[in-house]
Amino acid sequence: MFLDRRKSIIITINFFYHAKCNIIRQFKIGVINQVSRKKIALTKEIRNADSQIAVLDIFRKKQHSFDNVHLSKSFKKLAKLRNETLLISNPAFRDMCTLTETRIQAMSSRSIEEITFAISKLVKGSGEKLPLVYGSLATIIFDVVAKRMKEFKCMQLACICFCFQEIDHNILSPTFLSKVSVFLHEEVLLCAKVWPIIQLYSVYGNRQECYSIRNNLEKRLLYLIPQFNSYQIAFILTLIAKSNYSSYNVDFIIEKLIHHALPILGKYNLHDLSDLIWSLAKLEYSHKDVIQEHVMHSVNALTGRTVSSKYLAKLAWSFAKLGITDQKVYALISGQILSICSHSIQIRHLVNIIWAFATSGFLDLVCYDKISNTLYQKAEEMNEQDIVNAIWAFASMGYRNKKLHHKLAELFIQRVNHVDSQSLSTITWSFATLRCHVPHLYDIITTQAIKRIKLANPSFNRFQPDRLLILVWSLIMANFFSETLIKIVLHPIFIERYLEGASTLQRCQLYQINVAAKLNNIEIGSGLIPNLLYHFYHTFVSRPTSTSQFENDVLSCLVSGNNLLYRADSMKYTYIAIEIDGPNHVSSNEPYVNLGQTALKQNLLERMGFIFIQIAYYEWIKLNNKEEKISYLLRKIDAKC
């Protein structure tokens, strides 16, 4: 009986013990489940946040509950949302970065990849250089990745390297890149995914010191090209065009990418298509049939839809660089510009578009009016290169907008120290061609030119002989005579060294400079030595010319059989110069004004004793028959003689 009682006590004790264990186990499971539910709820709350401020509010209120996954998800969410405020000035965001720095050592490779990707997106979205708060975090990430490299997959390392390359290529240290290249040297040849190879190639493609991995990446790229979609083709071609890669395999990669793209051009969206054509232009691709195919698809993409100025500018610039002269293509872009609100067009886009129009010889006065008025309103946003490109484009097409040109001249005067010597000569030619006379403009240009000739050491200031010649000739075209500069370009040493490579136009310009110097009593010593003077004169008078229908029409009215319209003995003056000027000699918009080169000829001829009579096309086309034309010519001659 005693044994039975003892046995029942033991059974009872065991029962209570197991019951206690079950209660404890159930409690632990409940606690764990409760914690898991809280973590899941917090993750869901972060994912559902609709603004960056909302994400930071969650972090501020529940910071004690944030684990490593929550931190990485928060960074990822911040990167996806639109930038509403300057994050680095937000205390909650700084606290988040500090907490991440302390925990990054224990984070998984995936979390580190997500944080790196988020940093890249946030920095690019802010449009600023790498802030200090990101820089310290980046340094820790590099250290962690270098120590735990074996834990990272190829695609994760590719993403990390690519993201920091996008932020700032200088942040990637050669030591870190060398470690990654050694680790992935063989692995890249086995990688079956496209993006990791593209990302790694963007990092190593232009680094000569990492030749081995670069060579393997190029081999893998060539193998994977058939798997590329339209975006990936445009991306890698843009990358090669921007970075100017140079290796044995690059040309094969470009050709294979372009030929792979041709059958699927119809599937490209406008973003990828514009990138692709920009790449062809940047790479100076010369296969005309391929270029025409891309142009045709671009025209189809532009037709019947409103396109942002970004794509219009990129396409227009690309067409001009590729030598496309079809006016219908540019007319389509012009029509798009007219349909876009002026306030929504960025200044750089407008400058690129007007540059492309001028390069291809396209003129639409309505579109030019809108562009010039918009540029005037936003002129303060233009940098030095924008000013040079815009004024060159207007001068090339002979388009005058006095208000805009005076504004650009004033901005140029303020920034003249930041303009290189080539741009200085270009802008001088442009203002002189448009006959823009702003107080002190040409004085400042002359002072800058003389100063740079005397310095003549850095490449920024150095004048090439042809650019110096254009600058001096342009100053004379503007009726501004710098004795110092004229003496330099007419110096026998300058001429003898320059003559060998000078074109016919440049020799004519030298001759005109010499004539202008003589007429203005500028002492140039012996001037041009006689044999060179004769050579330039012979070049000037024997230039190959072609006679237009307009010129033939005027000549037929001036000469009837062997009789001139006027007999020489009935005139007061012996020397008469009749110039027949087509559209290239006068401004393209009203009021019609002689452009600089025509004004220079008139000025020189009149000072040499000629009576200058101009027959302008815009007056001639209003005449209906030969009698009216002869009467017009007689009035012109009578007015001068």
BAROVEX-495597 format. One line per field, with one value per residue (C-alpha): residue in one letter; chain; x, y, z. Coordinates in nm, 3 decimals. Layout:
residuo: c(a,...)
cadena: c(A,...)
xx: c(X,...)
yy: c(Y,...)
zz: c(Z,...)
//
This chain:
residuo: c(m,f,l,d,r,r,k,s,i,i,i,t,i,n,f,f,y,h,a,k,c,n,i,i,r,q,f,k,i,g,v,i,n,q,v,s,r,k,k,i,a,l,t,k,e,i,r,n,a,d,s,q,i,a,v,l,d,i,f,r,k,k,q,h,s,f,d,n,v,h,l,s,k,s,f,k,k,l,a,k,l,r,n,e,t,l,l,i,s,n,p,a,f,r,d,m,c,t,l,t,e,t,r,i,q,a,m,s,s,r,s,i,e,e,i,t,f,a,i,s,k,l,v,k,g,s,g,e,k,l,p,l,v,y,g,s,l,a,t,i,i,f,d,v,v,a,k,r,m,k,e,f,k,c,m,q,l,a,c,i,c,f,c,f,q,e,i,d,h,n,i,l,s,p,t,f,l,s,k,v,s,v,f,l,h,e,e,v,l,l,c,a,k,v,w,p,i,i,q,l,y,s,v,y,g,n,r,q,e,c,y,s,i,r,n,n,l,e,k,r,l,l,y,l,i,p,q,f,n,s,y,q,i,a,f,i,l,t,l,i,a,k,s,n,y,s,s,y,n,v,d,f,i,i,e,k,l,i,h,h,a,l,p,i,l,g,k,y,n,l,h,d,l,s,d,l,i,w,s,l,a,k,l,e,y,s,h,k,d,v,i,q,e,h,v,m,h,s,v,n,a,l,t,g,r,t,v,s,s,k,y,l,a,k,l,a,w,s,f,a,k,l,g,i,t,d,q,k,v,y,a,l,i,s,g,q,i,l,s,i,c,s,h,s,i,q,i,r,h,l,v,n,i,i,w,a,f,a,t,s,g,f,l,d,l,v,c,y,d,k,i,s,n,t,l,y,q,k,a,e,e,m,n,e,q,d,i,v,n,a,i,w,a,f,a,s,m,g,y,r,n,k,k,l,h,h,k,l,a,e,l,f,i,q,r,v,n,h,v,d,s,q,s,l,s,t,i,t,w,s,f,a,t,l,r,c,h,v,p,h,l,y,d,i,i,t,t,q,a,i,k,r,i,k,l,a,n,p,s,f,n,r,f,q,p,d,r,l,l,i,l,v,w,s,l,i,m,a,n,f,f,s,e,t,l,i,k,i,v,l,h,p,i,f,i,e,r,y,l,e,g,a,s,t,l,q,r,c,q,l,y,q,i,n,v,a,a,k,l,n,n,i,e,i,g,s,g,l,i,p,n,l,l,y,h,f,y,h,t,f,v,s,r,p,t,s,t,s,q,f,e,n,d,v,l,s,c,l,v,s,g,n,n,l,l,y,r,a,d,s,m,k,y,t,y,i,a,i,e,i,d,g,p,n,h,v,s,s,n,e,p,y,v,n,l,g,q,t,a,l,k,q,n,l,l,e,r,m,g,f,i,f,i,q,i,a,y,y,e,w,i,k,l,n,n,k,e,e,k,i,s,y,l,l,r,k,i,d,a,k,c)
cadena: c(A,A,A,A,A,A,A,A,A,A,A,A,A,A,A,A,A,A,A,A,A,A,A,A,A,A,A,A,A,A,A,A,A,A,A,A,A,A,A,A,A,A,A,A,A,A,A,A,A,A,A,A,A,A,A,A,A,A,A,A,A,A,A,A,A,A,A,A,A,A,A,A,A,A,A,A,A,A,A,A,A,A,A,A,A,A,A,A,A,A,A,A,A,A,A,A,A,A,A,A,A,A,A,A,A,A,A,A,A,A,A,A,A,A,A,A,A,A,A,A,A,A,A,A,A,A,A,A,A,A,A,A,A,A,A,A,A,A,A,A,A,A,A,A,A,A,A,A,A,A,A,A,A,A,A,A,A,A,A,A,A,A,A,A,A,A,A,A,A,A,A,A,A,A,A,A,A,A,A,A,A,A,A,A,A,A,A,A,A,A,A,A,A,A,A,A,A,A,A,A,A,A,A,A,A,A,A,A,A,A,A,A,A,A,A,A,A,A,A,A,A,A,A,A,A,A,A,A,A,A,A,A,A,A,A,A,A,A,A,A,A,A,A,A,A,A,A,A,A,A,A,A,A,A,A,A,A,A,A,A,A,A,A,A,A,A,A,A,A,A,A,A,A,A,A,A,A,A,A,A,A,A,A,A,A,A,A,A,A,A,A,A,A,A,A,A,A,A,A,A,A,A,A,A,A,A,A,A,A,A,A,A,A,A,A,A,A,A,A,A,A,A,A,A,A,A,A,A,A,A,A,A,A,A,A,A,A,A,A,A,A,A,A,A,A,A,A,A,A,A,A,A,A,A,A,A,A,A,A,A,A,A,A,A,A,A,A,A,A,A,A,A,A,A,A,A,A,A,A,A,A,A,A,A,A,A,A,A,A,A,A,A,A,A,A,A,A,A,A,A,A,A,A,A,A,A,A,A,A,A,A,A,A,A,A,A,A,A,A,A,A,A,A,A,A,A,A,A,A,A,A,A,A,A,A,A,A,A,A,A,A,A,A,A,A,A,A,A,A,A,A,A,A,A,A,A,A,A,A,A,A,A,A,A,A,A,A,A,A,A,A,A,A,A,A,A,A,A,A,A,A,A,A,A,A,A,A,A,A,A,A,A,A,A,A,A,A,A,A,A,A,A,A,A,A,A,A,A,A,A,A,A,A,A,A,A,A,A,A,A,A,A,A,A,A,A,A,A,A,A,A,A,A,A,A,A,A,A,A,A,A,A,A,A,A,A,A,A,A,A,A,A,A,A,A,A,A,A,A,A,A,A,A,A,A,A,A,A,A,A,A,A,A,A,A,A,A,A,A,A,A,A,A,A,A,A,A,A,A,A,A,A,A,A,A,A,A,A,A,A,A,A,A,A,A,A,A,A,A,A,A,A,A,A,A,A,A,A,A,A,A,A,A,A,A,A,A,A,A,A,A,A,A,A,A,A,A,A,A,A,A)
xx: c(0.000,0.290,0.439,0.114,0.089,0.449,0.386,0.081,0.280,0.550,0.291,0.132,0.469,0.550,0.213,0.262,0.618,0.512,0.219,0.455,0.691,0.401,0.283,0.634,0.672,0.336,0.424,0.753,0.581,0.319,0.579,0.773,0.458,0.364,0.710,0.693,0.351,0.482,0.778,0.557,0.317,0.606,0.744,0.398,0.362,0.693,0.589,0.255,0.407,0.311,0.583,0.939,0.814,0.582,0.871,1.081,0.786,0.756,1.127,1.113,0.817,0.927,1.304,1.345,1.156,1.364,1.585,1.827,1.557,1.343,1.639,1.710,1.339,1.315,1.608,1.458,1.120,1.280,1.456,1.132,0.935,0.957,1.206,0.991,1.256,1.629,1.671,2.021,1.890,1.621,1.727,1.531,1.715,2.050,1.958,1.863,2.201,2.384,2.191,2.266,2.638,2.638,2.447,2.588,2.851,2.575,2.349,2.290,2.442,2.095,2.030,2.367,2.285,1.944,2.095,2.365,2.105,1.891,2.185,2.256,1.895,1.875,2.197,2.100,1.752,1.890,2.114,2.404,2.743,2.787,2.696,2.911,2.636,2.636,3.014,3.080,2.818,2.978,3.320,3.179,3.002,3.330,3.503,3.224,3.207,3.586,3.590,3.282,3.321,3.267,2.912,2.812,2.679,2.805,2.490,2.509,2.872,2.787,2.500,2.712,3.001,2.766,2.569,2.880,3.010,2.687,2.719,3.083,3.338,3.616,3.464,3.561,3.914,4.156,4.221,3.852,3.804,4.110,3.973,3.637,3.800,4.011,3.706,3.480,3.744,3.623,3.269,3.163,3.218,2.952,2.700,2.378,2.212,2.250,2.236,2.528,2.754,2.636,2.685,3.033,3.129,3.026,3.270,3.565,3.520,3.744,3.995,4.319,4.460,4.180,4.241,4.176,3.821,3.740,3.836,3.615,3.326,3.350,3.349,3.042,2.869,2.918,2.771,2.467,2.374,2.098,1.921,1.931,1.603,1.563,1.642,1.959,2.086,2.028,2.185,2.509,2.553,2.500,2.753,3.015,2.948,2.973,3.283,3.476,3.576,3.870,3.964,3.990,3.637,3.445,3.389,3.253,3.021,2.889,2.823,2.656,2.436,2.325,2.242,2.057,1.855,1.745,1.474,1.315,1.328,0.949,0.923,1.140,0.978,1.085,1.321,1.524,1.508,1.643,1.924,2.009,2.025,2.223,2.475,2.510,2.575,2.825,3.008,3.008,2.844,2.864,2.645,2.380,2.125,2.127,2.100,1.806,1.628,1.664,1.552,1.241,1.140,1.207,0.979,0.707,0.749,0.718,0.416,0.076,0.188,0.322,0.682,0.880,1.158,1.417,1.359,1.317,1.655,1.830,1.684,1.750,2.112,2.163,2.014,2.236,2.550,2.463,2.433,2.056,1.945,1.585,1.391,1.071,1.235,1.325,0.985,0.828,1.045,0.967,0.595,0.640,0.826,0.540,0.290,0.483,0.436,0.743,0.768,0.805,1.106,1.450,1.704,1.964,1.708,1.623,1.990,2.055,1.752,1.844,2.203,2.076,1.848,2.138,2.377,2.128,2.027,1.663,1.479,1.127,1.080,0.777,0.970,1.280,1.065,0.933,1.277,1.440,1.164,1.190,1.568,1.533,1.301,1.538,1.870,2.004,1.989,2.229,2.590,2.885,2.859,2.484,2.547,2.813,2.600,2.284,2.441,2.637,2.314,2.131,2.431,2.462,2.100,2.112,1.830,1.830,1.653,1.812,1.669,1.794,2.134,2.198,2.100,2.338,2.616,2.573,2.585,2.892,3.071,3.006,3.144,3.415,3.687,3.519,3.505,3.786,3.973,3.796,3.457,3.585,3.655,3.323,3.119,3.307,3.222,2.857,2.804,2.986,2.780,2.457,2.594,2.533,2.682,2.682,2.898,3.248,3.174,3.455,3.689,3.656,3.702,4.017,4.159,4.092,4.251,4.571,4.592,4.560,4.816,5.067,4.998,4.982,5.047,4.733,4.528,4.218,4.377,4.580,4.474,4.507,4.614,4.284,4.081,4.293,4.246,3.866,3.864,4.063,3.864,3.537,3.647,3.711,3.370,3.225,3.417,3.648,4.021,4.278,4.619,4.793,4.594,4.614,4.992,5.009,4.812,4.986,5.331,5.544,5.631,5.262,5.172,5.458,5.378,5.005,4.991,5.071,4.753,4.525,4.207,4.088,3.847,4.119,4.352,4.072,4.021,4.392,4.368,4.067,4.252,4.545,4.317,4.140,4.476,4.591,4.263,4.283,4.647,4.764,5.140,5.221,5.581,5.622,5.285,5.238,5.550,5.480,5.468,5.228,5.014,4.984,4.911,4.628,4.489,4.492,4.314,4.059,3.966,3.986,3.764,3.539,3.188,2.857,2.595,2.241,1.922,1.869,2.210,2.147,1.812,1.973,2.255,2.009,1.847,2.180,2.317,2.114,2.321,2.651,2.500,2.515,2.214,2.430,2.716,3.041,3.095,2.760,2.853,3.028,3.221,3.444,3.420,3.081,3.033,2.695,2.642,2.360,2.275,2.068,1.920,2.260,2.375,2.094,1.909,1.650,1.379,1.246,1.361,1.615,1.969,2.297,2.490,2.844,3.034,2.825,2.858,3.237,3.258,3.045,3.257,3.587,3.467,3.326,3.645,3.844,3.642,3.373,3.006,2.834,2.493,2.313,2.045,1.870,1.660,1.371,1.320,1.375,1.113,0.843,0.901,0.664,0.822,1.138,1.024,0.974,1.314,1.495,1.314,1.420,1.786,1.781,1.646,1.916,2.193,2.050,2.031,2.406,2.540)
yy: c(0.000,0.230,0.161,0.240,0.570,0.657,0.571,0.797,1.084,1.044,1.037,1.350,1.530,1.429,1.553,1.894,1.913,1.842,2.076,2.350,2.283,2.299,2.625,2.773,2.643,2.783,3.115,3.131,3.041,3.304,3.565,3.472,3.478,3.811,3.952,3.808,3.959,4.295,4.272,4.176,4.458,4.706,4.588,4.623,4.972,5.077,4.937,5.119,5.459,5.711,5.972,6.006,6.201,5.911,5.662,5.885,5.930,5.551,5.528,5.807,5.652,5.286,5.310,5.061,4.797,4.835,4.541,4.513,4.417,4.715,4.948,4.814,4.825,5.184,5.293,5.113,5.282,5.626,5.575,5.479,5.781,6.129,6.365,6.606,6.759,6.762,6.431,6.490,6.787,6.572,6.457,6.131,6.042,6.118,5.893,5.620,5.647,5.639,5.329,5.162,5.234,5.053,4.751,4.711,4.461,4.215,4.271,4.012,4.056,4.127,4.407,4.566,4.549,4.714,4.995,5.061,5.074,5.311,5.545,5.559,5.650,5.911,6.086,6.088,6.212,6.505,6.610,6.679,6.525,6.257,6.414,6.338,6.136,5.892,5.901,5.757,5.487,5.403,5.362,5.111,4.922,4.889,4.750,4.500,4.380,4.342,4.129,3.918,3.901,3.524,3.571,3.792,3.662,3.793,3.996,4.157,4.264,4.393,4.601,4.747,4.842,4.986,5.195,5.360,5.411,5.597,5.815,5.911,5.702,5.836,5.673,5.325,5.269,5.073,4.833,4.747,4.706,4.487,4.254,4.231,4.164,3.880,3.729,3.751,3.690,3.338,3.370,3.627,3.368,3.148,3.425,3.363,3.697,4.004,4.291,4.186,4.165,4.507,4.663,4.517,4.623,4.981,4.968,4.786,4.862,5.168,5.058,4.951,4.810,4.547,4.406,4.043,4.081,4.339,4.087,3.818,4.063,4.153,3.784,3.728,4.035,3.907,3.572,3.725,3.992,3.773,3.787,4.169,4.361,4.707,4.891,4.691,4.752,5.128,5.128,4.953,5.154,5.477,5.360,5.286,5.617,5.823,5.655,5.628,5.264,5.142,4.775,4.510,4.376,4.706,4.747,4.391,4.459,4.779,4.612,4.311,4.530,4.750,4.455,4.282,4.603,4.641,4.369,4.497,4.873,4.880,4.764,5.047,5.322,5.680,5.690,5.388,5.495,5.842,5.690,5.449,5.720,5.948,5.666,5.625,5.998,6.003,5.701,5.868,5.563,5.583,5.308,5.514,5.236,5.158,5.529,5.577,5.282,5.443,5.782,5.628,5.464,5.789,5.982,5.720,5.752,6.133,6.140,6.194,6.244,6.516,6.456,6.624,6.865,6.623,6.367,6.633,6.785,6.448,6.341,6.677,6.682,6.322,6.380,6.684,6.497,6.203,6.438,6.403,6.690,6.586,6.903,6.706,6.542,6.878,7.023,6.749,6.846,7.214,7.139,6.961,7.262,7.493,7.268,7.264,7.528,7.753,7.727,7.347,7.353,7.337,7.590,7.327,7.145,7.464,7.539,7.188,7.207,7.544,7.423,7.114,7.325,7.552,7.261,7.095,7.424,7.411,7.744,7.788,8.153,8.083,7.821,8.043,8.325,8.104,7.967,8.311,8.459,8.168,8.200,8.571,8.495,8.227,8.379,8.391,8.009,7.975,7.878,7.993,7.705,7.758,8.123,8.028,7.754,7.966,8.277,8.064,7.893,8.224,8.370,8.062,8.100,8.482,8.512,8.844,8.914,9.236,9.210,8.854,8.915,9.219,9.014,8.732,8.985,9.132,8.785,8.700,9.016,8.911,8.559,8.620,8.489,8.146,8.111,7.919,8.068,7.864,7.976,8.335,8.337,8.163,8.413,8.708,8.578,8.527,8.877,9.036,8.838,8.949,9.305,9.318,9.635,9.639,9.900,9.769,9.421,9.420,9.613,9.335,9.063,9.233,9.275,8.909,8.792,8.995,8.879,8.513,8.543,8.683,8.406,8.126,7.845,7.657,7.482,7.676,8.003,7.888,8.021,7.798,8.003,7.949,8.059,8.373,8.455,8.421,8.642,8.925,8.902,8.907,9.220,9.391,9.265,9.447,9.759,9.732,9.754,9.633,9.739,9.487,9.187,9.292,9.319,8.968,8.796,8.996,8.926,8.738,8.462,8.399,8.395,8.170,7.913,7.933,7.955,7.592,7.461,7.759,7.705,7.928,8.106,8.171,8.317,8.547,8.655,8.738,8.946,9.138,9.200,9.339,9.571,9.692,9.764,9.974,10.166,10.246,10.355,10.085,10.060,9.696,9.740,9.606,9.437,9.120,9.041,9.097,8.737,8.641,8.950,8.857,8.497,8.603,8.847,8.576,8.338,8.610,8.689,8.334,8.157,7.901,8.043,7.918,8.140,8.113,8.166,8.491,8.622,8.519,8.698,9.023,8.997,8.947,9.279,9.460,9.337,9.323,9.179,9.369,9.683,9.764,9.917,10.229,10.354,10.406,10.760,10.879,10.808,11.035,10.747,10.495,10.215,10.062,9.738,9.574,9.292,9.047,8.913,8.605,8.490,8.405,8.769,8.923,8.837,8.562,8.758,9.112,9.383,9.261,9.373,9.293,9.034,9.105,8.962,9.153,9.472,9.422,9.391,9.702,9.896,9.796,9.860,10.203,10.305,10.190,10.429,10.202,10.289,9.994,9.895,9.606,9.401,9.211,8.903,9.014,9.323,9.141,8.870,9.139,9.243,9.082,9.129,9.240,9.601,9.637,9.479,9.713,10.013,9.891,9.863,10.212,10.359,10.181,10.310,10.665,10.682,10.619,10.771)
zz: c(0.000,0.078,-0.265,-0.441,-0.257,-0.346,-0.709,-0.724,-0.572,-0.836,-1.110,-0.969,-0.951,-1.310,-1.422,-1.264,-1.393,-1.750,-1.714,-1.594,-1.886,-2.129,-1.979,-2.004,-2.360,-2.460,-2.296,-2.486,-2.812,-2.741,-2.667,-2.980,-3.188,-3.037,-3.117,-3.469,-3.519,-3.400,-3.636,-3.928,-3.844,-3.824,-4.159,-4.312,-4.162,-4.320,-4.658,-4.646,-4.563,-4.831,-4.773,-4.648,-4.346,-4.260,-4.268,-4.040,-3.801,-3.770,-3.694,-3.436,-3.250,-3.265,-3.285,-2.996,-3.201,-3.517,-3.609,-3.901,-4.150,-4.050,-4.104,-4.452,-4.546,-4.419,-4.634,-4.932,-4.879,-4.843,-5.177,-5.353,-5.233,-5.382,-5.216,-5.016,-4.793,-4.738,-4.557,-4.422,-4.219,-4.053,-3.701,-3.733,-4.052,-3.893,-3.602,-3.848,-4.021,-3.685,-3.575,-3.907,-3.866,-3.530,-3.664,-4.014,-3.895,-3.799,-4.100,-4.369,-4.716,-4.855,-4.605,-4.684,-5.057,-5.000,-4.791,-5.052,-5.329,-5.122,-5.055,-5.429,-5.510,-5.234,-5.336,-5.706,-5.619,-5.421,-5.712,-5.476,-5.411,-5.146,-4.807,-4.504,-4.335,-4.630,-4.664,-4.317,-4.377,-4.713,-4.551,-4.300,-4.580,-4.770,-4.461,-4.391,-4.751,-4.769,-4.449,-4.532,-4.910,-4.924,-4.788,-5.083,-5.411,-5.745,-5.807,-5.460,-5.504,-5.853,-5.714,-5.431,-5.662,-5.925,-5.673,-5.533,-5.886,-5.966,-5.656,-5.711,-5.901,-5.679,-5.370,-5.493,-5.368,-5.591,-5.301,-5.262,-5.638,-5.659,-5.388,-5.563,-5.902,-5.757,-5.587,-5.896,-6.164,-6.247,-6.113,-6.375,-6.649,-6.486,-6.414,-6.605,-6.523,-6.740,-6.488,-6.264,-6.570,-6.696,-6.352,-6.310,-6.662,-6.582,-6.289,-6.447,-6.817,-6.816,-6.551,-6.715,-6.390,-6.375,-6.721,-6.629,-6.493,-6.763,-7.032,-6.872,-6.842,-7.211,-7.305,-7.090,-7.234,-7.587,-7.482,-7.307,-7.567,-7.724,-7.385,-7.365,-7.369,-7.522,-7.198,-7.136,-7.492,-7.459,-7.112,-7.206,-7.529,-7.336,-7.080,-7.347,-7.524,-7.203,-7.063,-7.390,-7.329,-7.531,-7.562,-7.829,-7.770,-7.741,-8.117,-8.138,-7.842,-8.005,-8.342,-8.184,-7.962,-8.254,-8.478,-8.194,-8.143,-8.507,-8.514,-8.190,-8.256,-8.283,-7.919,-7.783,-7.579,-7.647,-7.347,-7.463,-7.827,-7.752,-7.542,-7.823,-8.091,-7.857,-7.814,-8.192,-8.225,-7.939,-8.083,-8.429,-8.584,-8.962,-9.112,-9.290,-9.336,-8.963,-8.877,-9.114,-8.954,-8.610,-8.742,-8.898,-8.571,-8.384,-8.620,-8.567,-8.190,-8.207,-8.437,-8.281,-7.920,-7.693,-7.588,-7.310,-7.400,-7.257,-7.531,-7.800,-7.710,-7.701,-8.037,-8.206,-8.086,-8.197,-8.543,-8.597,-8.486,-8.712,-9.010,-9.063,-9.289,-9.359,-9.277,-9.208,-8.906,-8.752,-8.847,-8.635,-8.338,-8.401,-8.392,-8.058,-7.914,-8.014,-7.833,-7.502,-7.235,-7.216,-6.836,-6.851,-7.086,-6.928,-7.052,-7.147,-7.361,-7.552,-7.616,-7.745,-7.973,-8.125,-8.169,-8.353,-8.575,-8.673,-8.733,-8.969,-9.137,-9.024,-8.993,-8.855,-8.756,-8.535,-8.338,-8.325,-8.186,-7.907,-7.822,-7.819,-7.600,-7.355,-7.345,-7.267,-6.974,-6.837,-6.942,-6.585,-6.573,-6.866,-6.805,-7.019,-7.267,-7.307,-7.399,-7.655,-7.815,-7.829,-7.981,-8.230,-8.341,-8.395,-8.583,-8.805,-8.912,-8.924,-8.671,-8.485,-8.156,-8.034,-7.683,-7.630,-7.788,-7.570,-7.264,-7.362,-7.430,-7.081,-6.923,-7.130,-7.011,-6.649,-6.707,-6.964,-6.730,-6.729,-7.110,-7.281,-7.576,-7.841,-7.711,-7.694,-8.068,-8.143,-7.945,-8.100,-8.448,-8.344,-8.200,-8.495,-8.748,-8.580,-8.557,-8.185,-8.039,-7.659,-7.482,-7.402,-7.543,-7.799,-7.567,-7.309,-7.571,-7.702,-7.351,-7.274,-7.600,-7.546,-7.184,-7.285,-7.565,-7.314,-7.061,-7.318,-7.073,-6.962,-7.232,-7.119,-7.234,-7.531,-7.872,-8.175,-8.483,-8.666,-8.361,-8.318,-8.687,-8.656,-8.347,-8.512,-8.837,-8.635,-8.448,-8.784,-8.900,-8.596,-8.709,-8.409,-8.482,-8.229,-8.348,-8.122,-8.244,-8.611,-8.584,-8.435,-8.714,-8.989,-8.851,-9.110,-8.859,-8.780,-9.150,-9.260,-8.991,-9.048,-9.428,-9.496,-9.332,-9.403,-9.604,-9.886,-9.652,-9.395,-9.660,-9.772,-9.411,-9.382,-9.698,-9.561,-9.232,-9.428,-9.632,-9.315,-9.150,-9.446,-9.459,-9.085,-9.107,-8.870,-8.888,-8.950,-9.061,-9.410,-9.378,-9.575,-9.773,-10.145,-10.265,-9.983,-10.046,-10.411,-10.313,-10.078,-10.335,-10.602,-10.361,-10.280,-10.641,-10.777,-10.524,-10.693,-10.711,-10.844,-11.003,-10.870,-11.067,-10.875,-10.988,-11.348,-11.339,-11.216,-11.472,-11.757,-11.660,-11.622,-11.954,-12.272,-12.557,-12.550,-12.391,-12.024,-11.852,-11.792,-12.007,-11.820,-11.958,-11.820,-11.457,-11.209,-11.053,-11.226,-10.970,-10.895,-10.700,-10.747,-10.498,-10.548,-10.201,-10.133,-9.799,-9.646,-9.660,-9.456,-9.137,-9.169,-8.988,-9.026,-9.015,-9.269,-9.186,-9.355,-9.158,-9.043,-9.339,-9.593,-9.388,-9.378,-9.757,-9.803,-9.555,-9.717,-10.073,-9.991,-9.811,-10.114,-10.332,-10.472,-10.500,-10.331,-10.467,-10.302,-10.476,-10.197,-10.263,-10.036,-10.256,-10.584,-10.522,-10.498,-10.863,-11.111,-11.456,-11.634,-11.676,-11.302,-11.239,-11.478,-11.326,-10.980,-11.091,-11.242,-10.917,-10.719,-10.947,-10.967,-10.587,-10.556,-10.879)
//
